[in-house]
């Protein structure tokens, strides 16, 4: 494989016509690869290309992702064993008690800097760490836990439990549909 003057001129013409490196390699054939075309284009300094007004083949439409149904946060409780915090699923009765009616807003007076953090304070970051206003939640947390109960529910969401719950709900819906028929 060698770059003759004719091949170089054909390369320039095809490149300026907007063909891809793979298409040009196919046109030139005889052992010229896509990477060889890219290297030669780079060495020749061919950067600008003519863009086609319309693509040669229509691209398949990609559907926009569906909006996920908002799921209520699963209530969790923490159990401390040694230096490991474990999440234990709460019962249904506890879920009604623990579920916040709306997002918890931490008053500015309770927010703390890293220098003010103590052992039993929530370490949930609030704001942008690169600004002077950056603080931590600072509300009371269980001894040995990093976050308060609200932020623990946000931080620890076991994926396996969520999958099982969705699968169970799907099966129940199928059974309900079959019962109607």
RODREN-187042 format. One record per residue: y, x, z negated of N, C-alpha, C, CB in turn; residue number from 1. Coordinates in steps of 0.05 Angstrom, whole numbers, padded with zeros to 5 digits. Glycine has a CB too. Layout:
<kekes>
{keke {Y, X, Z}, {Y, X, Z}, {Y, X, Z}, {Y, X, Z}, NUM}
...
</kekes>
This chain:
<kekes>
{keke {-00023, 00017, 00000}, {00000, 00000, 00000}, {00025, 00018, 00000}, {00000, -00019, -00024}, 1}
{keke {00042, 00013, 00019}, {00067, 00028, 00020}, {00089, 00010, 00028}, {00065, 00053, 00039}, 2}
{keke {00113, 00016, 00020}, {00136, 00000, 00026}, {00149, 00011, 00052}, {00157, -00001, 00003}, 3}
{keke {00143, -00002, 00074}, {00155, 00006, 00100}, {00182, -00008, 00102}, {00137, -00002, 00124}, 4}
{keke {00199, 00001, 00120}, {00225, -00011, 00124}, {00223, -00040, 00131}, {00240, 00004, 00146}, 5}
{keke {00203, -00047, 00147}, {00199, -00075, 00155}, {00192, -00092, 00130}, {00177, -00077, 00176}, 6}
{keke {00174, -00082, 00113}, {00167, -00097, 00089}, {00190, -00100, 00070}, {00144, -00083, 00075}, 7}
{keke {00207, -00079, 00067}, {00230, -00080, 00050}, {00249, -00101, 00060}, {00244, -00052, 00048}, 8}
{keke {00254, -00102, 00086}, {00272, -00122, 00098}, {00262, -00150, 00094}, {00277, -00116, 00128}, 9}
{keke {00235, -00154, 00098}, {00223, -00180, 00094}, {00225, -00188, 00065}, {00193, -00180, 00103}, 10}
{keke {00221, -00168, 00047}, {00224, -00173, 00018}, {00252, -00183, 00012}, {00217, -00148, 00002}, 11}
{keke {00272, -00169, 00022}, {00300, -00177, 00017}, {00305, -00205, 00027}, {00320, -00157, 00031}, 12}
{keke {00296, -00211, 00052}, {00301, -00237, 00063}, {00288, -00259, 00047}, {00291, -00238, 00092}, 13}
{keke {00262, -00255, 00040}, {00248, -00275, 00024}, {00260, -00279, -00004}, {00218, -00268, 00022}, 14}
{keke {00268, -00257, -00016}, {00280, -00258, -00043}, {00306, -00274, -00042}, {00286, -00229, -00053}, 15}
{keke {00323, -00268, -00022}, {00349, -00282, -00019}, {00345, -00311, -00011}, {00366, -00268, 00001}, 16}
{keke {00322, -00318, 00001}, {00316, -00346, 00008}, {00306, -00361, -00017}, {00294, -00347, 00030}, 17}
{keke {00301, -00347, -00038}, {00294, -00361, -00063}, {00265, -00362, -00069}, {00305, -00388, -00063}, 18}
{keke {00248, -00348, -00054}, {00219, -00348, -00060}, {00214, -00333, -00086}, {00203, -00336, -00037}, 19}
{keke {00193, -00340, -00100}, {00185, -00326, -00124}, {00171, -00301, -00117}, {00166, -00344, -00142}, 20}
{keke {00167, -00283, -00136}, {00154, -00258, -00132}, {00125, -00262, -00123}, {00155, -00240, -00157}, 21}
{keke {00112, -00282, -00134}, {00084, -00288, -00126}, {00083, -00297, -00098}, {00072, -00310, -00145}, 22}
{keke {00101, -00314, -00089}, {00102, -00324, -00062}, {00107, -00301, -00042}, {00123, -00346, -00058}, 23}
{keke {00125, -00283, -00050}, {00132, -00260, -00033}, {00107, -00242, -00030}, {00156, -00244, -00044}, 24}
{keke {00093, -00237, -00052}, {00070, -00220, -00052}, {00049, -00232, -00033}, {00058, -00217, -00080}, 25}
{keke {00046, -00258, -00033}, {00027, -00271, -00016}, {00035, -00268, 00014}, {00025, -00301, -00023}, 26}
{keke {00061, -00270, 00019}, {00071, -00266, 00047}, {00067, -00238, 00056}, {00101, -00273, 00048}, 27}
{keke {00072, -00218, 00039}, {00069, -00190, 00047}, {00040, -00181, 00048}, {00085, -00173, 00028}, 28}
{keke {00023, -00193, 00032}, {-00005, -00187, 00030}, {-00011, -00157, 00030}, {-00020, -00200, 00053}, 29}
{keke {-00034, -00149, 00039}, {-00042, -00121, 00041}, {-00039, -00105, 00015}, {-00027, -00107, 00063}, 30}
{keke {-00049, -00116, -00007}, {-00049, -00101, -00032}, {-00023, -00101, -00047}, {-00056, -00073, -00027}, 31}
{keke {-00003, -00116, -00039}, {00022, -00118, -00054}, {00020, -00140, -00074}, {00047, -00122, -00035}, 32}
{keke {00024, -00133, -00100}, {00021, -00153, -00121}, {00048, -00164, -00129}, {00007, -00140, -00146}, 33}
{keke {00047, -00184, -00145}, {00071, -00196, -00156}, {00088, -00175, -00171}, {00065, -00220, -00174}, 34}
{keke {00074, -00159, -00188}, {00088, -00139, -00203}, {00101, -00117, -00185}, {00069, -00126, -00223}, 35}
{keke {00087, -00111, -00163}, {00099, -00092, -00145}, {00124, -00103, -00132}, {00078, -00084, -00123}, 36}
{keke {00124, -00129, -00126}, {00148, -00142, -00115}, {00170, -00141, -00136}, {00142, -00171, -00107}, 37}
{keke {00164, -00148, -00160}, {00185, -00148, -00181}, {00196, -00120, -00185}, {00173, -00158, -00208}, 38}
{keke {00179, -00100, -00185}, {00189, -00072, -00188}, {00207, -00064, -00165}, {00165, -00053, -00190}, 39}
{keke {00199, -00071, -00141}, {00215, -00063, -00118}, {00242, -00078, -00118}, {00200, -00069, -00092}, 40}
{keke {00242, -00103, -00125}, {00267, -00119, -00127}, {00285, -00106, -00147}, {00261, -00148, -00135}, 41}
{keke {00274, -00097, -00169}, {00290, -00084, -00190}, {00301, -00058, -00180}, {00273, -00079, -00216}, 42}
{keke {00285, -00042, -00167}, {00294, -00016, -00157}, {00315, -00019, -00135}, {00270, 00000, -00146}, 43}
{keke {00313, -00040, -00119}, {00332, -00045, -00098}, {00358, -00058, -00109}, {00320, -00063, -00077}, 44}
{keke {00357, -00067, -00134}, {00381, -00079, -00146}, {00386, -00107, -00135}, {00405, -00061, -00141}, 45}
{keke {00366, -00121, -00127}, {00369, -00148, -00117}, {00369, -00167, -00141}, {00347, -00156, -00096}, 46}
{keke {00392, -00176, -00149}, {00392, -00194, -00172}, {00400, -00222, -00165}, {00411, -00183, -00194}, 47}
{keke {00421, -00225, -00149}, {00430, -00252, -00142}, {00412, -00265, -00123}, {00458, -00251, -00130}, 48}
{keke {00407, -00291, -00126}, {00389, -00306, -00108}, {00402, -00332, -00101}, {00362, -00311, -00122}, 49}
{keke {00395, -00342, -00078}, {00404, -00368, -00070}, {00386, -00389, -00083}, {00403, -00372, -00039}, 50}
{keke {00398, -00408, -00097}, {00382, -00429, -00110}, {00380, -00452, -00091}, {00396, -00438, -00137}, 51}
{keke {00356, -00463, -00089}, {00352, -00486, -00072}, {00365, -00510, -00085}, {00322, -00492, -00068}, 52}
{keke {00378, -00527, -00069}, {00391, -00551, -00080}, {00371, -00570, -00092}, {00407, -00565, -00058}, 53}
{keke {00348, -00573, -00079}, {00327, -00590, -00089}, {00301, -00574, -00090}, {00323, -00616, -00071}, 54}
{keke {00285, -00577, -00111}, {00260, -00562, -00113}, {00241, -00571, -00091}, {00247, -00566, -00140}, 55}
{keke {00224, -00552, -00083}, {00205, -00557, -00061}, {00186, -00580, -00067}, {00189, -00532, -00055}, 56}
{keke {00176, -00581, -00092}, {00158, -00602, -00100}, {00170, -00614, -00125}, {00129, -00592, -00105}, 57}
{keke {00168, -00641, -00127}, {00179, -00653, -00152}, {00163, -00645, -00176}, {00180, -00684, -00149}, 58}
{keke {00177, -00639, -00197}, {00164, -00631, -00222}, {00154, -00656, -00236}, {00183, -00615, -00240}, 59}
{keke {00131, -00654, -00249}, {00121, -00677, -00264}, {00140, -00683, -00287}, {00092, -00672, -00274}, 60}
{keke {00144, -00708, -00292}, {00162, -00716, -00314}, {00148, -00712, -00341}, {00171, -00746, -00311}, 61}
{keke {00162, -00702, -00359}, {00152, -00698, -00386}, {00163, -00720, -00403}, {00159, -00669, -00397}, 62}
{keke {00146, -00735, -00415}, {00155, -00756, -00432}, {00168, -00745, -00457}, {00132, -00776, -00439}, 63}
{keke {00189, -00758, -00465}, {00203, -00750, -00490}, {00184, -00756, -00513}, {00230, -00764, -00494}, 64}
{keke {00184, -00739, -00533}, {00166, -00745, -00556}, {00174, -00771, -00570}, {00167, -00721, -00576}, 65}
{keke {00154, -00785, -00577}, {00158, -00811, -00591}, {00169, -00805, -00619}, {00133, -00827, -00592}, 66}
{keke {00187, -00823, -00627}, {00198, -00821, -00654}, {00175, -00828, -00673}, {00223, -00839, -00658}, 67}
{keke {00170, -00810, -00692}, {00149, -00815, -00711}, {00159, -00835, -00731}, {00142, -00788, -00726}, 68}
{keke {00140, -00852, -00740}, {00147, -00871, -00760}, {00152, -00857, -00786}, {00124, -00892, -00764}, 69}
{keke {00174, -00863, -00799}, {00180, -00849, -00824}, {00159, -00857, -00845}, {00208, -00856, -00835}, 70}
{keke {00147, -00836, -00856}, {00127, -00841, -00877}, {00139, -00837, -00904}, {00102, -00822, -00873}, 71}
{keke {00131, -00853, -00922}, {00141, -00850, -00949}, {00129, -00824, -00961}, {00134, -00874, -00967}, 72}
{keke {00144, -00808, -00975}, {00132, -00784, -00986}, {00110, -00790, -01005}, {00154, -00767, -01000}, 73}
{keke {00089, -00774, -01003}, {00066, -00779, -01021}, {00073, -00768, -01048}, {00040, -00765, -01010}, 74}
{keke {00069, -00784, -01069}, {00076, -00774, -01095}, {00056, -00753, -01104}, {00076, -00798, -01115}, 75}
{keke {00066, -00733, -01116}, {00049, -00711, -01125}, {00057, -00703, -01154}, {00052, -00686, -01106}, 76}
{keke {00038, -00693, -01168}, {00044, -00681, -01194}, {00034, -00653, -01194}, {00031, -00697, -01217}, 77}
{keke {00045, -00636, -01210}, {00037, -00608, -01210}, {00020, -00602, -01234}, {00062, -00590, -01209}, 78}
{keke {00002, -00584, -01230}, {-00015, -00574, -01252}, {-00013, -00544, -01251}, {-00045, -00584, -01249}, 79}
{keke {-00007, -00532, -01274}, {-00004, -00503, -01275}, {-00029, -00491, -01287}, {00021, -00495, -01291}, 80}
{keke {-00041, -00472, -01272}, {-00063, -00457, -01283}, {-00058, -00428, -01277}, {-00090, -00466, -01270}, 81}
{keke {-00053, -00412, -01297}, {-00047, -00384, -01293}, {-00020, -00381, -01278}, {-00069, -00370, -01278}, 82}
{keke {-00020, -00365, -01258}, {00005, -00362, -01243}, {00005, -00378, -01217}, {00009, -00333, -01236}, 83}
{keke {-00014, -00398, -01215}, {-00016, -00414, -01191}, {-00008, -00442, -01197}, {-00044, -00413, -01179}, 84}
{keke {00009, -00454, -01180}, {00017, -00482, -01183}, {-00001, -00498, -01164}, {00047, -00487, -01177}, 85}
{keke {-00015, -00517, -01174}, {-00032, -00534, -01157}, {-00021, -00562, -01157}, {-00061, -00534, -01168}, 86}
{keke {-00024, -00575, -01134}, {-00014, -00602, -01131}, {-00038, -00622, -01134}, {00000, -00606, -01104}, 87}
{keke {-00034, -00642, -01150}, {-00054, -00662, -01155}, {-00043, -00688, -01147}, {-00064, -00662, -01185}, 88}
{keke {-00057, -00704, -01131}, {-00048, -00729, -01121}, {-00045, -00749, -01144}, {-00066, -00741, -01099}, 89}
{keke {-00023, -00763, -01144}, {-00017, -00782, -01166}, {-00031, -00809, -01159}, {00013, -00786, -01169}, 90}
{keke {-00035, -00825, -01179}, {-00047, -00851, -01174}, {-00027, -00870, -01162}, {-00058, -00863, -01201}, 91}
{keke {-00036, -00893, -01153}, {-00018, -00912, -01140}, {00003, -00923, -01159}, {-00034, -00936, -01128}, 92}
{keke {-00005, -00927, -01184}, {00015, -00937, -01204}, {00036, -00916, -01209}, {00001, -00944, -01231}, 93}
{keke {00029, -00890, -01210}, {00048, -00869, -01214}, {00066, -00867, -01189}, {00034, -00842, -01219}, 94}
{keke {00055, -00873, -01166}, {00071, -00871, -01141}, {00095, -00889, -01142}, {00053, -00878, -01117}, 95}
{keke {00092, -00913, -01153}, {00115, -00931, -01154}, {00136, -00921, -01173}, {00105, -00959, -01162}, 96}
{keke {00127, -00907, -01194}, {00146, -00896, -01214}, {00160, -00871, -01203}, {00132, -00890, -01240}, 97}
{keke {00144, -00853, -01190}, {00155, -00827, -01181}, {00171, -00829, -01155}, {00132, -00808, -01178}, 98}
{keke {00166, -00848, -01138}, {00179, -00849, -01112}, {00209, -00854, -01115}, {00167, -00871, -01094}, 99}
{keke {00226, -00836, -01105}, {00254, -00840, -01107}, {00264, -00861, -01088}, {00270, -00813, -01101}, 100}
{keke {00283, -00878, -01097}, {00293, -00899, -01080}, {00309, -00887, -01057}, {00311, -00918, -01096}, 101}
{keke {00322, -00865, -01061}, {00337, -00851, -01040}, {00337, -00821, -01046}, {00366, -00862, -01037}, 102}
{keke {00348, -00806, -01028}, {00349, -00777, -01032}, {00364, -00770, -01058}, {00363, -00764, -01008}, 103}
{keke {00354, -00751, -01072}, {00367, -00742, -01096}, {00390, -00724, -01089}, {00347, -00726, -01115}, 104}
{keke {00413, -00730, -01099}, {00437, -00714, -01095}, {00442, -00698, -01120}, {00462, -00731, -01087}, 105}
{keke {00441, -00672, -01118}, {00446, -00655, -01141}, {00476, -00652, -01145}, {00431, -00627, -01138}, 106}
{keke {00486, -00660, -01168}, {00515, -00657, -01173}, {00523, -00627, -01171}, {00522, -00668, -01200}, 107}
{keke {00546, -00622, -01161}, {00556, -00595, -01158}, {00556, -00581, -01185}, {00584, -00595, -01145}, 108}
{keke {00561, -00595, -01207}, {00563, -00582, -01233}, {00535, -00572, -01242}, {00573, -00602, -01254}, 109}
{keke {00513, -00583, -01232}, {00486, -00574, -01239}, {00476, -00552, -01221}, {00467, -00597, -01238}, 110}
{keke {00488, -00548, -01198}, {00479, -00527, -01180}, {00486, -00500, -01193}, {00493, -00530, -01152}, 111}
{keke {00468, -00480, -01188}, {00471, -00454, -01200}, {00468, -00432, -01180}, {00450, -00450, -01223}, 112}
{keke {00480, -00409, -01186}, {00477, -00385, -01170}, {00451, -00371, -01178}, {00501, -00366, -01172}, 113}
{keke {00444, -00351, -01163}, {00419, -00336, -01169}, {00421, -00323, -01197}, {00413, -00316, -01148}, 114}
{keke {00445, -00315, -01204}, {00449, -00302, -01230}, {00446, -00321, -01253}, {00476, -00288, -01231}, 115}
{keke {00450, -00347, -01248}, {00449, -00367, -01270}, {00421, -00380, -01272}, {00470, -00388, -01265}, 116}
{keke {00403, -00375, -01253}, {00377, -00387, -01254}, {00361, -00378, -01279}, {00361, -00379, -01229}, 117}
{keke {00348, -00397, -01291}, {00331, -00392, -01315}, {00303, -00401, -01308}, {00342, -00406, -01340}, 118}
{keke {00284, -00396, -01326}, {00256, -00401, -01320}, {00250, -00430, -01314}, {00239, -00392, -01344}, 119}
{keke {00262, -00449, -01329}, {00256, -00477, -01325}, {00276, -00491, -01307}, {00255, -00491, -01353}, 120}
{keke {00286, -00477, -01288}, {00305, -00489, -01269}, {00293, -00490, -01241}, {00332, -00474, -01269}, 121}
{keke {00301, -00511, -01226}, {00291, -00514, -01199}, {00304, -00493, -01181}, {00298, -00543, -01188}, 122}
{keke {00288, -00480, -01164}, {00297, -00458, -01147}, {00301, -00467, -01118}, {00278, -00435, -01148}, 123}
{keke {00304, -00493, -01113}, {00307, -00504, -01086}, {00334, -00495, -01075}, {00305, -00535, -01085}, 124}
{keke {00335, -00481, -01052}, {00360, -00471, -01041}, {00376, -00494, -01029}, {00355, -00450, -01020}, 125}
{keke {00403, -00493, -01034}, {00421, -00514, -01023}, {00443, -00500, -01008}, {00433, -00531, -01046}, 126}
{keke {00445, -00505, -00982}, {00466, -00494, -00966}, {00457, -00469, -00951}, {00490, -00487, -00983}, 127}
{keke {00477, -00456, -00939}, {00472, -00432, -00923}, {00474, -00407, -00941}, {00493, -00431, -00900}, 128}
{keke {00453, -00391, -00942}, {00453, -00367, -00959}, {00475, -00347, -00952}, {00426, -00354, -00958}, 129}
{keke {00485, -00348, -00928}, {00506, -00329, -00920}, {00534, -00337, -00929}, {00505, -00324, -00890}, 130}
{keke {00537, -00360, -00942}, {00563, -00369, -00951}, {00566, -00366, -00981}, {00568, -00398, -00942}, 131}
{keke {00590, -00366, -00990}, {00596, -00363, -01019}, {00588, -00389, -01034}, {00625, -00357, -01023}, 132}
{keke {00586, -00411, -01020}, {00580, -00437, -01033}, {00550, -00441, -01037}, {00591, -00460, -01016}, 133}
{keke {00534, -00422, -01029}, {00505, -00425, -01031}, {00497, -00426, -01061}, {00490, -00401, -01017}, 134}
{keke {00480, -00446, -01067}, {00470, -00449, -01095}, {00441, -00458, -01094}, {00488, -00470, -01109}, 135}
{keke {00430, -00460, -01118}, {00403, -00471, -01122}, {00405, -00497, -01137}, {00385, -00451, -01137}, 136}
{keke {00385, -00514, -01135}, {00385, -00541, -01147}, {00392, -00539, -01177}, {00358, -00555, -01143}, 137}
{keke {00377, -00524, -01192}, {00383, -00519, -01220}, {00375, -00541, -01239}, {00412, -00515, -01223}, 138}
{keke {00364, -00564, -01230}, {00356, -00584, -01248}, {00330, -00575, -01263}, {00351, -00611, -01234}, 139}
{keke {00323, -00589, -01284}, {00301, -00581, -01300}, {00274, -00583, -01285}, {00299, -00598, -01326}, 140}
{keke {00257, -00563, -01287}, {00231, -00563, -01275}, {00210, -00558, -01297}, {00228, -00543, -01251}, 141}
{keke {00185, -00564, -01291}, {00164, -00558, -01310}, {00162, -00528, -01313}, {00137, -00571, -01301}, 142}
{keke {00153, -00519, -01336}, {00150, -00491, -01341}, {00129, -00480, -01322}, {00142, -00485, -01371}, 143}
{keke {00135, -00459, -01308}, {00117, -00447, -01289}, {00119, -00458, -01261}, {00089, -00450, -01299}, 144}
{keke {00134, -00480, -01258}, {00137, -00492, -01231}, {00163, -00482, -01219}, {00137, -00524, -01233}, 145}
{keke {00164, -00478, -01193}, {00188, -00468, -01180}, {00208, -00489, -01175}, {00180, -00455, -01154}, 146}
{keke {00200, -00514, -01172}, {00218, -00535, -01164}, {00216, -00559, -01183}, {00212, -00545, -01136}, 147}
{keke {00237, -00575, -01183}, {00237, -00600, -01198}, {00217, -00619, -01184}, {00266, -00613, -01200}, 148}
{keke {00212, -00642, -01196}, {00192, -00661, -01185}, {00200, -00670, -01157}, {00188, -00685, -01204}, 149}
{keke {00225, -00676, -01152}, {00234, -00685, -01126}, {00229, -00664, -01105}, {00264, -00693, -01127}, 150}
{keke {00238, -00639, -01110}, {00235, -00618, -01090}, {00206, -00609, -01088}, {00252, -00594, -01097}, 151}
{keke {00190, -00612, -01109}, {00161, -00606, -01106}, {00148, -00625, -01086}, {00147, -00608, -01134}, 152}
{keke {00156, -00650, -01087}, {00144, -00669, -01068}, {00152, -00662, -01039}, {00153, -00698, -01074}, 153}
{keke {00175, -00650, -01036}, {00183, -00642, -01009}, {00169, -00617, -01000}, {00214, -00638, -01008}, 154}
{keke {00165, -00598, -01019}, {00154, -00572, -01012}, {00124, -00572, -01009}, {00162, -00552, -01034}, 155}
{keke {00110, -00587, -01025}, {00081, -00586, -01025}, {00071, -00612, -01013}, {00070, -00582, -01053}, 156}
{keke {00063, -00612, -00988}, {00051, -00635, -00975}, {00025, -00626, -00961}, {00071, -00647, -00954}, 157}
{keke {00003, -00629, -00975}, {-00022, -00619, -00964}, {-00029, -00633, -00937}, {-00045, -00624, -00983}, 158}
{keke {-00032, -00618, -00916}, {-00038, -00629, -00889}, {-00064, -00644, -00889}, {-00037, -00607, -00869}, 159}
{keke {-00084, -00634, -00902}, {-00111, -00647, -00901}, {-00109, -00675, -00912}, {-00131, -00630, -00917}, 160}
{keke {-00095, -00679, -00934}, {-00092, -00706, -00946}, {-00078, -00724, -00927}, {-00078, -00704, -00973}, 161}
{keke {-00057, -00715, -00913}, {-00042, -00732, -00894}, {-00060, -00740, -00871}, {-00017, -00717, -00883}, 162}
{keke {-00077, -00721, -00861}, {-00095, -00728, -00839}, {-00115, -00749, -00848}, {-00109, -00702, -00829}, 163}
{keke {-00126, -00746, -00872}, {-00146, -00765, -00882}, {-00133, -00793, -00884}, {-00157, -00756, -00909}, 164}
{keke {-00109, -00794, -00894}, {-00095, -00819, -00898}, {-00090, -00833, -00871}, {-00068, -00815, -00913}, 165}
{keke {-00081, -00818, -00851}, {-00076, -00829, -00824}, {-00102, -00839, -00812}, {-00063, -00808, -00805}, 166}
{keke {-00124, -00824, -00815}, {-00150, -00832, -00805}, {-00159, -00857, -00818}, {-00170, -00809, -00808}, 167}
{keke {-00156, -00859, -00844}, {-00164, -00883, -00859}, {-00148, -00908, -00850}, {-00161, -00879, -00889}, 168}
{keke {-00122, -00904, -00846}, {-00105, -00926, -00837}, {-00113, -00935, -00809}, {-00075, -00918, -00837}, 169}
{keke {-00120, -00916, -00791}, {-00128, -00922, -00764}, {-00154, -00938, -00764}, {-00132, -00896, -00748}, 170}
{keke {-00173, -00930, -00781}, {-00198, -00944, -00783}, {-00194, -00973, -00793}, {-00218, -00929, -00801}, 171}
{keke {-00176, -00976, -00813}, {-00171, -01002, -00824}, {-00159, -01020, -00803}, {-00153, -01000, -00848}, 172}
{keke {-00141, -01010, -00786}, {-00129, -01025, -00765}, {-00150, -01033, -00744}, {-00106, -01009, -00751}, 173}
{keke {-00168, -01016, -00738}, {-00189, -01022, -00719}, {-00207, -01044, -00729}, {-00205, -00998, -00712}, 174}
{keke {-00214, -01042, -00755}, {-00230, -01062, -00768}, {-00217, -01089, -00768}, {-00238, -01054, -00796}, 175}
{keke {-00190, -01089, -00773}, {-00175, -01114, -00774}, {-00175, -01127, -00746}, {-00147, -01109, -00784}, 176}
{keke {-00171, -01110, -00725}, {-00171, -01120, -00698}, {-00198, -01132, -00691}, {-00164, -01099, -00679}, 177}
{keke {-00220, -01118, -00698}, {-00247, -01128, -00692}, {-00253, -01154, -00707}, {-00268, -01107, -00698}, 178}
{keke {-00242, -01156, -00731}, {-00247, -01180, -00747}, {-00233, -01205, -00734}, {-00237, -01176, -00776}, 179}
{keke {-00211, -01200, -00721}, {-00197, -01222, -00708}, {-00211, -01232, -00683}, {-00168, -01213, -00701}, 180}
{keke {-00226, -01215, -00671}, {-00239, -01223, -00646}, {-00265, -01238, -00650}, {-00245, -01199, -00629}, 181}
</kekes>
